Amino acid sequence: MHNDGDADEPPLVKNRTMDIIVALLLLAGSALVIYDSRRMGFGWVEGEGPAAGYFPFYIAIALGLASTITIVQAVLARGGDGDGVFVSKPAMMRVMTVLLPAIGFVGLIQVLGIYVASTIFIAGFMMVIGKNSLVKSVSVGIGVPLVLFVMFEKWFMVPLPKGPLEAMLGL
């Protein structure tokens, strides 16, 4: 979906293109499940019932057939909703504004631990996207991970990934 402000923008991707891409991905997934189901056995085992790959095999066959039909329809169709805008450049830029920092956050968790990474992520989002003050952003950025630390580590006793700061503090 896009804003009315994006209506005059040329599409970055059309509906038909996304229909084909998603159908191809589902078709590839179906082929993988069919292949593995054949390896595990997809028949009926006398005295036991269906083999391990029985249900996945037939579900993958149905999904592969539906994906093939979708590809054929998308390729042969002209006009209609297939030429509609799936996403415009401004809309994709808004998505990337959230997606790229989220990917960075996941990477930071591996290096700094979840609590420090969360502090940076929350404070950064509040300042850049929310246009909040530095004091408010840093306060919430520190406060939320502290509350989560107490809740998960102390109350629920569920350890989450920690980094060098927690190790230095002996946590």
Number of C-alpha atoms within 10 A of each C-alpha: 9 13 9 8 9 16 11 8 14 13 18 13 16 17 17 23 17 15 18 19 13 14 22 17 13 18 21 14 15 23 17 14 19 22 15 15 21 16 11 14 16 19 16 13 12 8 6 7 10 14 15 17 20 19 14 17 24 16 14 21 17 13 18 22 14 14 22 17 13 18 21 12 15 19 14 8 13 11 8 8 12 18 16 13 20 20 21 20 14 17 19 14 12 10 12 12 14 12 12 10 14 14 10 12 21 15 14 19 18 13 14 18 21 21 24 22 22 22 22 18 18 20 23 19 19 19 16 12 11 11 11 15 13 12 11 13 22 18 14 15 23 18 14 14 18 16 11 15 19 12 13 14 14 11 10 10 11 10 10 14 12 18 19 13 13 14 10 8 7 7 10
